[in-house]
C-alpha cells in the first residue's frame, strides 16, 4: 500500500487513542480537538498496515464467546482444584458436596469453548484443525480423569497429599491427567497463535506474550514432580518421606505457575477480543483516496490539475 496514493483527510471513523473522540473529517496533520493528541499518533497506534492480508473471522461473535469460555473455564477449574488443596490443609474449610460437579462443568465448558478455534477463519491448515480437534478430545478425557481423582479416589473429604494413604493408583491417574493437560495445550497452541497474530501489538513484539509456552513449562514442572514422587518409594523405600515431600513441593510450584499462566492466558484473550469482534483498521479504511482522471478527462498543457471534459 503506497502512502502517497492516500489522501490526508480522515474519511472513516477513527477514535482518538487517548480520549476516544471521533477524529473523522480531520487532517492527519492535525490534533484531537478534545485532548490535543496528534492524529498521527492515533494512526500509528490503531492502524494495522497488514489489515488487508488478514482473513476475516467467519463468525466473530461465536469465536469471541468460545475464546472467553475456553479461558475463563480453565481459570475457574484450576481455582476449584486449589480450593480442594486448601481444604486439605485447613480443616475449617469444607467445599460444598456439589463442588466436583462445578469443576466438571467448568472443564467441559472450557473444552467446548476451545472448539471455536478449530476453524475460526478460512486458510487454517488442515493439520492445525485436526490438532485443535485432538486438543478437544484430550480435554474431555482430562475432565473424566479429573472426576475419577476428585470423586472416586479422593472423596468429598479426601486428603491425598497430607493423609498418608496409598498413592499408587492415584499416582497413575495424576500422571495421566498431567499428560492429557499437556496434550490439550499443545493441540490448541498453533491455532491460538494464529489468532494472536491478528493483534498488531502482539505481532510486532510490542506486547511480549508467550503464555501457552509458559503453561507448557509449568506442566513440565508438574510432570517432573509427579515422576519423582512415584519413583521415590521404589528407589528409597526405607526413608521416602523427605524426598516425597520435596517432590510434592515441586508439583505445588508447577501448579502455582500453571494457575498464573492461565490467568495470563485470560488476559491475552481479553486483549484479542477487539480484533476478533471487528476487523482491524487499515489506512484505506480511514483515509480518502484521490480521484483518478477517467478516460473522458484530460489535462491541458500548462494547466496541471485542471481537467477538461472532451466533447
C-alpha positions as CSV (number, residue, x, y, z in Angstrom):
1,X,0.0,0.0,0.0
2,X,1.5,3.3,-1.1
3,X,1.1,6.1,1.4
4,X,1.3,8.7,-1.4
5,X,-1.8,7.2,-3.0
6,X,-3.9,8.2,0.0
7,X,-5.4,11.5,1.0
8,X,-4.7,13.5,4.1
9,X,-8.3,13.7,5.5
10,X,-9.9,11.1,7.7
11,X,-13.0,9.9,5.8
12,X,-13.7,6.9,8.1
13,X,-14.4,6.6,11.8
14,X,-11.3,6.7,14.0
15,X,-11.4,7.2,17.7
16,X,-8.7,9.1,19.4
17,X,-6.2,6.8,21.2
18,X,-6.4,8.9,24.4
19,X,-10.0,10.2,24.8
20,X,-12.0,8.2,22.2
21,X,-13.2,11.3,20.4
22,X,-14.2,10.6,16.7
23,X,-11.5,12.1,14.5
24,X,-13.5,11.7,11.3
25,X,-13.0,14.7,9.0
26,X,-9.8,15.9,10.5
27,X,-6.4,16.1,8.7
28,X,-3.8,13.5,9.6
29,X,-1.5,16.5,10.4
30,X,-4.0,17.9,12.9
31,X,-4.7,17.2,16.6
32,X,-7.6,15.9,18.5
33,X,-9.9,18.9,19.4
34,X,-10.6,17.3,22.8
35,X,-7.2,16.3,24.2
36,X,-4.7,17.7,21.6
37,X,-3.3,14.3,20.9
38,X,-1.8,14.3,17.3
39,X,-3.9,12.4,14.8
40,X,-0.7,10.8,13.5
41,X,-0.1,9.3,16.9
42,X,-3.5,7.6,16.9
43,X,-2.9,6.3,13.4
44,X,0.4,4.8,14.5
45,X,-1.2,3.1,17.4
46,X,-4.5,1.9,15.9
47,X,-3.9,1.3,12.2
48,X,-2.7,-2.2,11.2
49,X,-0.6,-2.0,8.0
50,X,-1.4,-5.7,7.3
51,X,-5.1,-5.4,7.9
52,X,-5.9,-6.3,4.3
53,X,-3.9,-9.5,4.5
54,X,-5.8,-11.0,7.5
55,X,-8.6,-13.5,6.8
56,X,-12.0,-12.3,8.1
57,X,-13.4,-14.2,11.0
58,X,-16.4,-16.2,9.8
59,X,-18.5,-15.8,13.0
60,X,-16.8,-13.2,15.2
61,X,-19.4,-13.3,18.0
62,X,-19.3,-17.1,18.3
63,X,-15.5,-17.1,18.1
64,X,-15.1,-14.5,20.8
65,X,-17.6,-16.2,23.1
66,X,-15.8,-19.5,22.6
67,X,-12.4,-17.9,23.4
68,X,-13.9,-16.3,26.6
69,X,-15.5,-19.6,27.7
70,X,-12.2,-21.5,26.9
71,X,-10.0,-19.2,29.1
72,X,-12.5,-18.4,31.9
73,X,-13.5,-22.1,32.3
74,X,-9.8,-23.1,32.6
75,X,-9.1,-20.4,35.2
76,X,-12.3,-21.4,37.2
77,X,-11.3,-25.1,37.1
78,X,-7.8,-24.6,38.4
79,X,-9.1,-22.3,41.2
80,X,-11.5,-25.1,42.2
81,X,-8.7,-27.6,42.3
82,X,-6.7,-25.2,44.5
83,X,-9.8,-25.0,46.8
84,X,-9.6,-28.7,47.3
85,X,-5.9,-28.5,48.2
86,X,-6.6,-25.6,50.6
87,X,-9.4,-27.6,52.2
88,X,-6.9,-30.4,52.7
89,X,-4.6,-28.2,54.7
90,X,-7.3,-26.2,56.5
91,X,-9.8,-28.3,58.5
92,X,-12.3,-25.5,58.8
93,X,-12.6,-25.1,55.0
94,X,-15.0,-27.6,53.6
95,X,-16.1,-27.2,49.9
96,X,-19.8,-28.0,49.3
97,X,-20.5,-31.5,48.1
98,X,-21.6,-30.2,44.6
99,X,-18.1,-28.6,44.1
100,X,-16.9,-31.6,41.9
101,X,-19.9,-31.1,39.7
102,X,-18.9,-27.4,39.3
103,X,-15.4,-28.5,38.4
104,X,-16.6,-30.9,35.8
105,X,-18.9,-28.2,34.3
106,X,-16.1,-25.7,34.1
107,X,-13.8,-28.1,32.3
108,X,-16.4,-29.2,29.8
109,X,-17.4,-25.6,29.2
110,X,-13.8,-24.7,28.6
111,X,-13.4,-27.7,26.2
112,X,-16.5,-26.7,24.2
113,X,-15.2,-23.2,24.0
114,X,-12.0,-24.4,22.5
115,X,-13.9,-25.8,19.6
116,X,-14.3,-22.2,18.3
117,X,-10.6,-22.4,17.4
118,X,-10.9,-25.4,15.1
119,X,-11.5,-23.2,12.1
120,X,-12.2,-19.6,13.1
121,X,-11.5,-18.3,9.5
122,X,-10.5,-19.6,6.1
123,X,-7.0,-20.6,5.4
124,X,-6.4,-22.6,8.6
125,X,-4.2,-25.6,7.5
126,X,-6.0,-29.0,7.9
127,X,-3.2,-30.2,10.2
128,X,-3.9,-27.4,12.7
129,X,-7.7,-28.1,12.5
130,X,-7.0,-31.8,13.3
131,X,-4.7,-30.7,16.1
132,X,-7.4,-28.5,17.6
133,X,-9.9,-31.3,17.5
134,X,-7.3,-33.6,19.2
135,X,-7.0,-30.9,21.9
136,X,-10.8,-31.0,22.5
137,X,-10.7,-34.8,22.8
138,X,-7.8,-34.7,25.2
139,X,-9.6,-32.0,27.2
140,X,-12.8,-34.1,27.6
141,X,-10.7,-37.1,28.6
142,X,-8.9,-34.9,31.1
143,X,-12.2,-33.9,32.6
144,X,-13.1,-37.6,33.1
145,X,-9.8,-38.4,34.7
146,X,-10.1,-35.4,37.0
147,X,-13.6,-36.6,38.0
148,X,-12.2,-40.0,38.8
149,X,-9.5,-38.5,41.0
150,X,-11.6,-36.0,42.8
151,X,-14.8,-38.1,43.3
152,X,-13.8,-41.8,43.3
153,X,-10.3,-41.7,44.6
154,X,-10.2,-38.7,47.0
155,X,-13.8,-38.5,48.0
156,X,-15.6,-35.4,49.4
157,X,-13.2,-35.0,52.3
158,X,-10.1,-36.6,50.9
159,X,-6.6,-35.7,52.0
160,X,-4.4,-37.4,49.3
161,X,-1.3,-35.3,50.0
162,X,-1.4,-34.9,53.7
163,X,-3.4,-38.0,54.7
164,X,-0.5,-40.5,54.2
165,X,-2.7,-43.1,52.3
166,X,-1.8,-45.4,49.4
167,X,-0.8,-43.3,46.4
168,X,-0.2,-45.9,43.8
169,X,-3.5,-45.9,42.0
170,X,-4.0,-42.1,42.3
171,X,-0.4,-41.5,41.0
172,X,-1.3,-43.3,37.8
173,X,-4.4,-41.1,37.3
174,X,-2.4,-38.0,38.3
175,X,0.3,-38.6,35.7
176,X,-2.4,-39.3,33.1
177,X,-4.1,-36.0,33.9
178,X,-0.8,-34.1,33.6
179,X,0.0,-35.7,30.2
180,X,-3.5,-35.0,29.0
181,X,-3.2,-31.4,30.1
182,X,0.0,-31.1,28.1
183,X,-1.7,-32.6,25.0
184,X,-4.6,-30.2,25.3
185,X,-2.3,-27.2,25.3
186,X,0.0,-28.5,22.5
187,X,-3.0,-29.2,20.3
188,X,-4.6,-25.8,20.6
189,X,-1.4,-23.8,20.5
190,X,-0.9,-23.5,16.7
191,X,-4.4,-22.1,16.1
192,X,-4.3,-19.8,19.1
193,X,-1.0,-18.3,17.9
194,X,-2.7,-17.7,14.5
195,X,-5.4,-15.7,16.3
196,X,-2.8,-13.9,18.3
197,X,-1.2,-12.8,15.0
198,X,-4.3,-10.7,14.4
199,X,-3.2,-8.3,17.1
200,X,-0.8,-5.8,15.7
201,X,0.8,-5.2,19.1
202,X,1.5,-8.9,19.6
203,X,2.6,-9.5,16.1
204,X,5.2,-6.7,16.2
205,X,6.5,-7.7,19.6
206,X,5.2,-4.6,21.4
207,X,3.5,-6.9,23.8
208,X,5.6,-10.0,24.5
209,X,3.1,-12.7,25.5
210,X,4.2,-16.4,25.4
211,X,1.5,-17.6,27.9
212,X,1.0,-21.0,26.3
213,X,4.7,-21.7,26.3
214,X,4.8,-20.7,30.0
215,X,1.8,-23.0,30.7
216,X,3.6,-25.9,28.9
217,X,6.7,-25.2,31.1
218,X,4.6,-25.3,34.2
219,X,3.1,-28.6,33.1
220,X,6.6,-29.9,32.6
221,X,7.5,-28.9,36.2
222,X,4.3,-30.7,37.5
223,X,5.2,-33.8,35.5
224,X,8.8,-33.9,36.9
225,X,7.4,-33.6,40.4
226,X,4.9,-36.4,39.7
227,X,7.5,-38.7,38.3
228,X,9.9,-38.1,41.2
229,X,7.1,-38.7,43.7
230,X,6.3,-42.0,42.1
231,X,9.9,-43.1,41.8
232,X,10.9,-42.2,45.4
233,X,9.3,-45.3,47.1
234,X,11.0,-47.6,44.5
235,X,14.4,-46.0,44.8
236,X,14.5,-45.3,48.5
237,X,11.7,-47.4,50.2
238,X,13.2,-47.2,53.7
239,X,13.1,-43.4,54.0
240,X,10.8,-41.9,51.4
241,X,9.1,-39.1,53.3
242,X,11.7,-36.3,52.8
243,X,12.2,-36.8,49.1
244,X,8.5,-37.3,48.6
245,X,7.8,-34.0,50.4
246,X,10.4,-32.3,48.1
247,X,8.6,-33.8,45.1
248,X,5.2,-32.6,46.4
249,X,6.7,-29.1,46.7
250,X,7.9,-29.2,43.1
251,X,4.4,-30.3,42.0
252,X,2.9,-27.5,44.0
253,X,5.2,-24.9,42.5
254,X,4.3,-26.2,39.0
255,X,0.6,-26.0,39.9
256,X,1.0,-22.4,41.1
257,X,2.8,-21.4,37.9
258,X,0.0,-23.1,35.9
259,X,-2.6,-21.0,37.7
260,X,-0.6,-17.8,37.0
261,X,-0.2,-18.9,33.3
262,X,-3.9,-19.5,32.9
263,X,-4.7,-16.0,34.3
264,X,-2.2,-14.6,31.8
265,X,-4.0,-16.5,29.1
266,X,-7.3,-15.0,30.1
267,X,-5.6,-11.5,29.8
268,X,-4.4,-12.4,26.3
269,X,-7.9,-13.4,25.3
270,X,-9.3,-10.2,26.6
271,X,-6.7,-8.3,24.5
272,X,-7.7,-10.3,21.5
273,X,-11.4,-9.6,21.8
274,X,-11.4,-6.2,19.9
275,X,-9.7,-7.7,16.8
276,X,-11.9,-10.8,16.9
277,X,-15.1,-8.9,17.1
278,X,-14.2,-6.3,14.4
279,X,-11.8,-6.3,11.5
280,X,-8.6,-4.4,12.1
281,X,-8.4,-0.9,10.5
282,X,-6.2,-0.3,7.6
283,X,-5.2,3.0,6.1
284,X,-7.7,2.8,3.3
285,X,-10.5,2.4,5.9
286,X,-9.9,5.9,7.4
287,X,-8.1,7.9,4.7
288,X,-9.6,9.1,1.4
289,X,-8.1,8.1,-2.0
290,X,-7.6,10.9,-4.5
291,X,-9.9,10.6,-7.5
292,X,-8.1,9.4,-10.6
293,X,-8.8,11.0,-14.0
294,X,-11.1,8.9,-16.1
295,X,-10.8,8.2,-19.8
296,X,-13.1,11.1,-20.6
297,X,-10.9,13.7,-18.9
298,X,-7.6,15.2,-19.9
299,X,-5.4,18.0,-18.7
300,X,-4.4,20.9,-20.8
301,X,-0.7,21.5,-21.2
302,X,0.3,24.2,-18.8
303,X,-2.9,23.7,-16.7
304,X,-1.8,20.9,-14.4
305,X,-4.5,19.7,-12.1
306,X,-7.3,21.4,-14.2
307,X,-9.3,18.6,-16.0
308,X,-11.2,19.4,-19.2
309,X,-14.1,17.2,-20.4
310,X,-13.8,16.2,-24.0
311,X,-16.8,16.6,-26.3
